[in-house]
Amino acid sequence: MKTRAERNAELAKRRSELWEEYQRLVAEGKVRPPSRIEELLVIANGHEDKAQTHAARRVLAKRGIDWRTER
């Protein structure tokens, strides 16, 4: 079995490789990063007990966007 440190190092390396691939795809125009509103909608649909969920809902409400219907 591999030690936990070796497994963590492999995961960190893989995460780094995936991040670089994502950045490359964004630069090539094949992938579009989510807009601020899209990010807020994902956060607003999070767990009810989290403060960030409520904060995202307040920000969206201030902009006139219903987080339930995304309009």
N, CA, C and O atoms as a GROMACS GRO file, in nm:
protein
  284
    1MET      N    1   0.084  -0.120   0.000
    1MET     CA    2   0.000   0.000   0.000
    1MET      C    3   0.088   0.125   0.000
    1MET      O    4   0.198   0.127   0.055
    2LYS      N    5   0.036   0.226  -0.062
    2LYS     CA    6   0.108   0.353  -0.066
    2LYS      C    7   0.080   0.429   0.063
    2LYS      O    8  -0.026   0.417   0.124
    3THR      N    9   0.177   0.507   0.099
    3THR     CA   10   0.156   0.588   0.218
    3THR      C   11   0.065   0.704   0.184
    3THR      O   12   0.048   0.740   0.067
    4ARG      N   13   0.008   0.762   0.284
    4ARG     CA   14  -0.083   0.874   0.264
    4ARG      C   15  -0.011   0.992   0.198
    4ARG      O   16  -0.070   1.060   0.114
    5ALA      N   17   0.112   1.015   0.234
    5ALA     CA   18   0.188   1.127   0.176
    5ALA      C   19   0.209   1.107   0.027
    5ALA      O   20   0.198   1.202  -0.051
    6GLU      N   21   0.238   0.983  -0.014
    6GLU     CA   22   0.256   0.956  -0.157
    6GLU      C   23   0.126   0.975  -0.233
    6GLU      O   24   0.126   1.031  -0.342
    7ARG      N   25   0.017   0.930  -0.176
    7ARG     CA   26  -0.115   0.944  -0.239
    7ARG      C   27  -0.151   1.092  -0.250
    7ARG      O   28  -0.201   1.136  -0.353
    8ASN      N   29  -0.126   1.169  -0.145
    8ASN     CA   30  -0.155   1.312  -0.148
    8ASN      C   31  -0.070   1.384  -0.253
    8ASN      O   32  -0.118   1.475  -0.320
    9ALA      N   33   0.055   1.343  -0.266
    9ALA     CA   34   0.142   1.404  -0.367
    9ALA      C   35   0.092   1.374  -0.508
    9ALA      O   36   0.093   1.462  -0.594
   10GLU      N   37   0.047   1.251  -0.531
   10GLU     CA   38  -0.008   1.215  -0.661
   10GLU      C   39  -0.134   1.296  -0.692
   10GLU      O   40  -0.152   1.343  -0.804
   11LEU      N   41  -0.220   1.310  -0.592
   11LEU     CA   42  -0.342   1.387  -0.612
   11LEU      C   43  -0.312   1.534  -0.639
   11LEU      O   44  -0.377   1.596  -0.724
   12ALA      N   45  -0.215   1.589  -0.569
   12ALA     CA   46  -0.177   1.729  -0.591
   12ALA      C   47  -0.121   1.748  -0.732
   12ALA      O   48  -0.149   1.848  -0.798
   13LYS      N   49  -0.042   1.652  -0.778
   13LYS     CA   50   0.014   1.659  -0.912
   13LYS      C   51  -0.097   1.651  -1.016
   13LYS      O   52  -0.098   1.728  -1.112
   14ARG      N   53  -0.190   1.560  -0.998
   14ARG     CA   54  -0.303   1.544  -1.092
   14ARG      C   55  -0.388   1.671  -1.094
   14ARG      O   56  -0.429   1.717  -1.201
   15ARG      N   57  -0.415   1.727  -0.977
   15ARG     CA   58  -0.492   1.850  -0.967
   15ARG      C   59  -0.424   1.963  -1.042
   15ARG      O   60  -0.489   2.041  -1.112
   16SER      N   61  -0.293   1.972  -1.029
   16SER     CA   62  -0.215   2.074  -1.098
   16SER      C   63  -0.223   2.055  -1.249
   16SER      O   64  -0.240   2.152  -1.323
   17GLU      N   65  -0.212   1.930  -1.295
   17GLU     CA   66  -0.221   1.900  -1.438
   17GLU      C   67  -0.358   1.938  -1.494
   17GLU      O   68  -0.368   1.995  -1.602
   18LEU      N   69  -0.463   1.906  -1.419
   18LEU     CA   70  -0.598   1.939  -1.464
   18LEU      C   71  -0.619   2.090  -1.470
   18LEU      O   72  -0.684   2.140  -1.562
   19TRP      N   73  -0.565   2.163  -1.373
   19TRP     CA   74  -0.577   2.308  -1.371
   19TRP      C   75  -0.507   2.370  -1.493
   19TRP      O   76  -0.561   2.461  -1.556
   20GLU      N   77  -0.389   2.319  -1.526
   20GLU     CA   78  -0.316   2.368  -1.643
   20GLU      C   79  -0.393   2.338  -1.771
   20GLU      O   80  -0.398   2.421  -1.862
   21GLU      N   81  -0.453   2.219  -1.780
   21GLU     CA   82  -0.533   2.184  -1.897
   21GLU      C   83  -0.655   2.276  -1.909
   21GLU      O   84  -0.688   2.320  -2.019
   22TYR      N   85  -0.721   2.305  -1.798
   22TYR     CA   86  -0.835   2.396  -1.798
   22TYR      C   87  -0.793   2.535  -1.845
   22TYR      O   88  -0.862   2.596  -1.927
   23GLN      N   89  -0.682   2.585  -1.794
   23GLN     CA   90  -0.632   2.716  -1.835
   23GLN      C   91  -0.600   2.719  -1.984
   23GLN      O   92  -0.625   2.820  -2.051
   24ARG      N   93  -0.545   2.610  -2.036
   24ARG     CA   94  -0.514   2.601  -2.179
   24ARG      C   95  -0.642   2.605  -2.261
   24ARG      O   96  -0.648   2.675  -2.362
   25LEU      N   97  -0.744   2.530  -2.219
   25LEU     CA   98  -0.870   2.527  -2.291
   25LEU      C   99  -0.939   2.663  -2.288
   25LEU      O  100  -1.002   2.703  -2.387
   26VAL      N  101  -0.929   2.733  -2.178
   26VAL     CA  102  -0.986   2.868  -2.169
   26VAL      C  103  -0.912   2.961  -2.265
   26VAL      O  104  -0.975   3.040  -2.336
   27ALA      N  105  -0.780   2.952  -2.269
   27ALA     CA  106  -0.701   3.037  -2.357
   27ALA      C  107  -0.732   3.008  -2.504
   27ALA      O  108  -0.731   3.100  -2.586
   28GLU      N  109  -0.760   2.883  -2.537
   28GLU     CA  110  -0.792   2.847  -2.674
   28GLU      C  111  -0.936   2.880  -2.711
   28GLU      O  112  -0.973   2.875  -2.828
   29GLY      N  113  -1.018   2.914  -2.612
   29GLY     CA  114  -1.157   2.948  -2.637
   29GLY      C  115  -1.250   2.829  -2.646
   29GLY      O  116  -1.365   2.843  -2.687
   30LYS      N  117  -1.203   2.712  -2.608
   30LYS     CA  118  -1.286   2.593  -2.613
   30LYS      C  119  -1.376   2.580  -2.490
   30LYS      O  120  -1.480   2.515  -2.496
   31VAL      N  121  -1.336   2.642  -2.381
   31VAL     CA  122  -1.412   2.638  -2.257
   31VAL      C  123  -1.426   2.781  -2.207
   31VAL      O  124  -1.332   2.860  -2.214
   32ARG      N  125  -1.546   2.813  -2.156
   32ARG     CA  126  -1.571   2.945  -2.100
   32ARG      C  127  -1.582   2.933  -1.948
   32ARG      O  128  -1.659   2.851  -1.898
   33PRO      N  129  -1.506   3.014  -1.875
   33PRO     CA  130  -1.520   3.009  -1.730
   33PRO      C  131  -1.657   3.063  -1.689
   33PRO      O  132  -1.711   3.150  -1.757
   34PRO      N  133  -1.713   3.014  -1.578
   34PRO     CA  134  -1.845   3.062  -1.536
   34PRO      C  135  -1.841   3.210  -1.499
   34PRO      O  136  -1.742   3.260  -1.445
   35SER      N  137  -1.951   3.278  -1.531
   35SER     CA  138  -1.962   3.420  -1.495
   35SER      C  139  -1.985   3.432  -1.345
   35SER      O  140  -2.011   3.332  -1.276
   36ARG      N  141  -1.976   3.552  -1.295
   36ARG     CA  142  -1.998   3.576  -1.153
   36ARG      C  143  -2.140   3.535  -1.113
   36ARG      O  144  -2.161   3.477  -1.007
   37ILE      N  145  -2.238   3.567  -1.198
   37ILE     CA  146  -2.377   3.531  -1.170
   37ILE      C  147  -2.393   3.380  -1.166
   37ILE      O  148  -2.462   3.327  -1.079
   38GLU      N  149  -2.332   3.309  -1.260
   38GLU     CA  150  -2.340   3.163  -1.261
   38GLU      C  151  -2.279   3.104  -1.134
   38GLU      O  152  -2.333   3.009  -1.077
   39GLU      N  153  -2.168   3.159  -1.090
   39GLU     CA  154  -2.106   3.112  -0.966
   39GLU      C  155  -2.198   3.137  -0.847
   39GLU      O  156  -2.215   3.050  -0.762
   40LEU      N  157  -2.258   3.256  -0.842
   40LEU     CA  158  -2.348   3.289  -0.732
   40LEU      C  159  -2.470   3.198  -0.730
   40LEU      O  160  -2.517   3.160  -0.623
   41LEU      N  161  -2.522   3.162  -0.847
   41LEU     CA  162  -2.637   3.072  -0.853
   41LEU      C  163  -2.602   2.934  -0.798
   41LEU      O  164  -2.683   2.872  -0.728
   42VAL      N  165  -2.484   2.886  -0.828
   42VAL     CA  166  -2.442   2.756  -0.775
   42VAL      C  167  -2.429   2.764  -0.623
   42VAL      O  168  -2.474   2.674  -0.552
   43ILE      N  169  -2.369   2.870  -0.575
   43ILE     CA  170  -2.351   2.888  -0.430
   43ILE      C  171  -2.486   2.904  -0.361
   43ILE      O  172  -2.508   2.848  -0.254
   44ALA      N  173  -2.577   2.982  -0.423
   44ALA     CA  174  -2.708   3.009  -0.363
   44ALA      C  175  -2.792   2.882  -0.351
   44ALA      O  176  -2.882   2.875  -0.267
   45ASN      N  177  -2.764   2.783  -0.432
   45ASN     CA  178  -2.837   2.656  -0.424
   45ASN      C  179  -2.767   2.556  -0.333
   45ASN      O  180  -2.798   2.437  -0.335
   46GLY      N  181  -2.674   2.606  -0.253
   46GLY     CA  182  -2.600   2.520  -0.160
   46GLY      C  183  -2.678   2.485  -0.036
   46GLY      O  184  -2.800   2.502  -0.030
   47HIS      N  185  -2.608   2.436   0.063
   47HIS     CA  186  -2.670   2.392   0.188
   47HIS      C  187  -2.729   2.510   0.264
   47HIS      O  188  -2.667   2.616   0.274
   48GLU      N  189  -2.846   2.490   0.316
   48GLU     CA  190  -2.923   2.595   0.384
   48GLU      C  191  -2.853   2.653   0.507
   48GLU      O  192  -2.875   2.769   0.542
   49ASP      N  193  -2.769   2.575   0.572
   49ASP     CA  194  -2.704   2.620   0.694
   49ASP      C  195  -2.580   2.705   0.671
   49ASP      O  196  -2.528   2.765   0.766
   50LYS      N  197  -2.531   2.711   0.550
   50LYS     CA  198  -2.406   2.783   0.524
   50LYS      C  199  -2.432   2.932   0.506
   50LYS      O  200  -2.529   2.972   0.442
   51ALA      N  201  -2.345   3.013   0.564
   51ALA     CA  202  -2.356   3.158   0.554
   51ALA      C  203  -2.333   3.205   0.411
   51ALA      O  204  -2.396   3.300   0.367
   52GLN      N  205  -2.244   3.139   0.339
   52GLN     CA  206  -2.215   3.180   0.202
   52GLN      C  207  -2.337   3.159   0.112
   52GLN      O  208  -2.356   3.233   0.016
   53THR      N  209  -2.420   3.060   0.142
   53THR     CA  210  -2.542   3.036   0.066
   53THR      C  211  -2.636   3.155   0.080
   53THR      O  212  -2.690   3.205  -0.018
   54HIS      N  213  -2.654   3.201   0.204
   54HIS     CA  214  -2.742   3.314   0.230
   54HIS      C  215  -2.686   3.443   0.173
   54HIS      O  216  -2.761   3.527   0.124
   55ALA      N  217  -2.556   3.459   0.178
   55ALA     CA  218  -2.493   3.579   0.122
   55ALA      C  219  -2.512   3.583  -0.030
   55ALA      O  220  -2.542   3.689  -0.085
   56ALA      N  221  -2.496   3.470  -0.096
   56ALA     CA  222  -2.514   3.465  -0.241
   56ALA      C  223  -2.659   3.495  -0.277
   56ALA      O  224  -2.685   3.563  -0.376
   57ARG      N  225  -2.752   3.446  -0.198
   57ARG     CA  226  -2.893   3.474  -0.223
   57ARG      C  227  -2.923   3.624  -0.209
   57ARG      O  228  -2.998   3.681  -0.287
   58ARG      N  229  -2.862   3.686  -0.108
   58ARG     CA  230  -2.882   3.831  -0.089
   58ARG      C  231  -2.825   3.910  -0.207
   58ARG      O  232  -2.888   4.004  -0.254
   59VAL      N  233  -2.707   3.872  -0.254
   59VAL     CA  234  -2.645   3.942  -0.366
   59VAL      C  235  -2.732   3.927  -0.491
   59VAL      O  236  -2.753   4.024  -0.563
   60LEU      N  237  -2.782   3.808  -0.516
   60LEU     CA  238  -2.867   3.785  -0.632
   60LEU      C  239  -2.998   3.862  -0.620
   60LEU      O  240  -3.046   3.920  -0.717
   61ALA      N  241  -3.055   3.864  -0.500
   61ALA     CA  242  -3.180   3.939  -0.479
   61ALA      C  243  -3.157   4.088  -0.504
   61ALA      O  244  -3.244   4.155  -0.560
   62LYS      N  245  -3.044   4.139  -0.462
   62LYS     CA  246  -3.013   4.280  -0.483
   62LYS      C  247  -3.005   4.312  -0.632
   62LYS      O  248  -3.036   4.424  -0.673
   63ARG      N  249  -2.963   4.215  -0.712
   63ARG     CA  250  -2.953   4.234  -0.857
   63ARG      C  251  -3.083   4.199  -0.928
   63ARG      O  252  -3.091   4.209  -1.051
   64GLY      N  253  -3.184   4.158  -0.852
   64GLY     CA  254  -3.312   4.126  -0.911
   64GLY      C  255  -3.320   3.988  -0.974
   64GLY      O  256  -3.400   3.965  -1.064
   65ILE      N  257  -3.237   3.897  -0.928
   65ILE     CA  258  -3.234   3.760  -0.983
   65ILE      C  259  -3.285   3.665  -0.876
   65ILE      O  260  -3.236   3.664  -0.763
   66ASP      N  261  -3.384   3.584  -0.914
   66ASP     CA  262  -3.436   3.484  -0.822
   66ASP      C  263  -3.347   3.360  -0.830
   66ASP      O  264  -3.333   3.300  -0.936
   67TRP      N  265  -3.289   3.323  -0.719
   67TRP     CA  266  -3.194   3.212  -0.719
   67TRP      C  267  -3.263   3.078  -0.746
   67TRP      O  268  -3.197   2.982  -0.786
   68ARG      N  269  -3.394   3.070  -0.724
   68ARG     CA  270  -3.465   2.944  -0.749
   68ARG      C  271  -3.489   2.921  -0.898
   68ARG      O  272  -3.471   2.810  -0.948
   69THR      N  273  -3.530   3.028  -0.968
   69THR     CA  274  -3.564   3.015  -1.109
   69THR      C  275  -3.450   3.061  -1.200
   69THR      O  276  -3.455   3.040  -1.321
   70GLU      N  277  -3.348   3.123  -1.143
   70GLU     CA  278  -3.232   3.174  -1.217
   70GLU      C  279  -3.272   3.282  -1.316
   70GLU      O  280  -3.211   3.295  -1.422
   71ARG      N  281  -3.376   3.359  -1.283
   71ARG     CA  282  -3.421   3.469  -1.369
   71ARG      C  283  -3.423   3.598  -1.290
   71ARG      O  284  -3.458   3.702  -1.345
   0.00000   0.00000   0.00000
